[in-house]
Amino acid sequence: MPDATPASLVAPVFSTTAAAVSAMPSGGSVGICLSGGGSRAMGAAMGQLQALEMLTSGGSSLLSQVAAMSTVSGGGWIGIPFTYLPAGISDAQFLGSYTDPASLTDTILEQSPVGWIGGQVSSGFTLADLAVTAVYLHTQGVPSDMLWQTMMGQTFLQPYGLFPATPTDYQPATLFSYDQAMLQSDVTGPNPALANVPAYLVAQSPSPRRPYLLSVASMFVDLPAPAPGSKGGKMLVPVQSTPILAGILPTPQGALDGNGNAVGGGAVTSFAFDSVFESVQGGTATIRQGLQWSLMDILGTSSCAYAATLETQLADWSRSPQRFAAALRLHKDDVAAKQAKAGHAAVQVAGTLEALAAAAETGGMDAVKGQLGGVGGLTGGVLTGLIPHYDYWSPATPPAAGTAARQHFADGGSLDNSGVTSMLLYPGVTRIIAFINTEIPLTQADDGTVIIDSTIPALFGLQAYDSDTLSPYMPASGAPASDLSRLNQVFASADFDALLDGLWASTGGNESMAPIFSQKLTTVANDWFGIPAGREVTMLWVYLGMSQNWANAITDDWVSIKLDYEQIVEDFPHYNTLWTERSPTQMNLLGNLTAWTVLQNEAAFTGLFG
């Protein structure tokens, strides 16, 4: 929150989970989950959304009939701008178009048209580039705990007019809502002071109807000591941001904020998150707030695991002034080119970074600190405090007037990288397509055990695969406190083996096809995520994997050679999550594979909508 005196505003509150869940617009019973996984997850989801728009049921595209869409981390990099895509940019322009693998050419793979989401990660987006960008933006006055969100806004929102180009102030005041009617009734009508704040609304006609967005982040909370004299601990709770509201919807037992107050149990109208509580009366809260909760904030918090990685990178460079200077010079041109798109003169950006490099060489890291003009966030020359933190209070148990807890947030994937737990909060969603776009391939151990990404067994109350144990998937009840997914069970453990067997069988055992399996499940009670027992859902698990049938359908020799290289050298399609920059060829290959996988399983998808 900025230093300026915050404005007094009013906002509707949803003081119970049921009230918050019921705010979801009705229509449809199918939900889709776009998992986390950085640029890999974004590229895979790009193809999956393409295919869902191509397939139809009852004369309408499947995507237009989806009720809700949860996005985590990299899944949000595509899902959030897609939800709010302005009318001047078509879905085809944003997602790109599908080409049958038999018609793929080298020219098609290298295409990166204006407006295509895949092109946003093709330059200036390595973690090293982002670390240098953070240094530059800090010189421009961006607080350290807003650097990651700002860079996400520049990369995934600004190309679509969803993040104002403000070269002298990278904390633009914006907000978001569902539609014009809700904006008027819940935001600007009660708060005339917000009438001139840019407000982004869910994409309207002629675009296909958008699913109800559930952007998932998480927040650190305190756990009380289990016994007198012992120590408590830290845990994560899920935070949802939707076009209508934002908050911690479940009531996680024992979870406390930094002021010792219970967290969860409700939400506030989306703009009013990150605020100081003043009072509440008749379902309306009075708050104080400097900047409104924005698309930049939900995009950044959901994917902020990378912020910690950037801190580590900067700390490593800063141990040697010469290394710090070399890093700035190595990456300054890519950073300058990207910042030019955000409104800064490239020569100014490069000059600023060169001056910092020269200062490091001649005066060490203390000189760098001086060059940064005393902007907060530097300790011993190392840029720290990049992890987002915001003001939080619970609508269900409001704090004393004039207070809020300043809480650290975390990547949504640090708690549940699938997005399934958040989707299960909504009882109207009875059929869920879970796109698990992971870097962990589905494999089989020597003893026949199928090895799968740890996100999935956690949903069944099990720990990750461990080859050193006689029982490779141990109960989560025995997991260490450092396992932040130990409370994620929403399905019976007894149903896990059927999922493993079904996914493995669907591949043909030899990667003929990517893994996909449909399964009817019944939920078990989970108070941490607010999910009751006995809810019956149909899960269509779509697990990222290679398909040799798809590769064999490629007829162009150059495309086949490039694919061979990607598989051997880059581990396609399971690109490393930390390798954030991806070429157009890599993103096009990835999207083509995942779109083809959906199209080849048409009956499995259309059957959910019948």
FENQUIHU-V961567 format. One record per run of one state. SS is the DSSP state (2 for helix, 1 for strand, 0 for the rest). FROM is the first residue (numbers start at 1). LEN is the number of residues. If there is no record, write none. Layout:
{{SS & FROM & LEN} {SS & FROM & LEN}}
//
This chain:
{{0 & 1 & 6} {1 & 7 & 8} {0 & 15 & 2} {2 & 17 & 6} {0 & 23 & 7} {1 & 30 & 5} {0 & 35 & 3} {2 & 38 & 17} {0 & 55 & 1} {1 & 56 & 2} {0 & 58 & 2} {1 & 60 & 2} {0 & 62 & 1} {2 & 63 & 3} {0 & 66 & 2} {1 & 68 & 5} {0 & 73 & 1} {2 & 74 & 10} {0 & 84 & 7} {2 & 91 & 5} {0 & 96 & 5} {2 & 101 & 3} {0 & 104 & 2} {2 & 106 & 5} {0 & 111 & 6} {2 & 117 & 5} {0 & 122 & 5} {2 & 127 & 13} {0 & 140 & 4} {2 & 144 & 17} {0 & 161 & 13} {1 & 174 & 4} {0 & 178 & 2} {2 & 180 & 9} {0 & 189 & 3} {2 & 192 & 3} {0 & 195 & 3} {1 & 198 & 4} {0 & 202 & 10} {1 & 212 & 12} {0 & 224 & 9} {1 & 233 & 9} {0 & 242 & 3} {1 & 245 & 4} {0 & 249 & 6} {1 & 255 & 2} {0 & 257 & 5} {1 & 262 & 1} {0 & 263 & 3} {1 & 266 & 4} {2 & 270 & 3} {0 & 273 & 3} {1 & 276 & 6} {0 & 282 & 2} {1 & 284 & 6} {0 & 290 & 5} {2 & 295 & 8} {0 & 303 & 2} {2 & 305 & 14} {0 & 319 & 2} {2 & 321 & 21} {0 & 342 & 4} {2 & 346 & 26} {0 & 372 & 6} {1 & 378 & 2} {0 & 380 & 2} {1 & 382 & 2} {0 & 384 & 5} {1 & 389 & 4} {0 & 393 & 10} {1 & 403 & 1} {0 & 404 & 1} {1 & 405 & 6} {0 & 411 & 1} {2 & 412 & 3} {0 & 415 & 5} {2 & 420 & 4} {0 & 424 & 7} {1 & 431 & 6} {0 & 437 & 6} {1 & 443 & 2} {0 & 445 & 5} {1 & 450 & 2} {0 & 452 & 2} {2 & 454 & 6} {0 & 460 & 2} {1 & 462 & 1} {0 & 463 & 12} {1 & 475 & 1} {2 & 476 & 3} {0 & 479 & 12} {1 & 491 & 1} {0 & 492 & 1} {2 & 493 & 14} {0 & 507 & 9} {1 & 516 & 8} {0 & 524 & 2} {1 & 526 & 1} {0 & 527 & 4} {1 & 531 & 1} {0 & 532 & 4} {1 & 536 & 8} {0 & 544 & 4} {2 & 548 & 6} {0 & 554 & 3} {2 & 557 & 13} {0 & 570 & 14} {2 & 584 & 17} {0 & 601 & 1} {2 & 602 & 8} {0 & 610 & 1}}
//
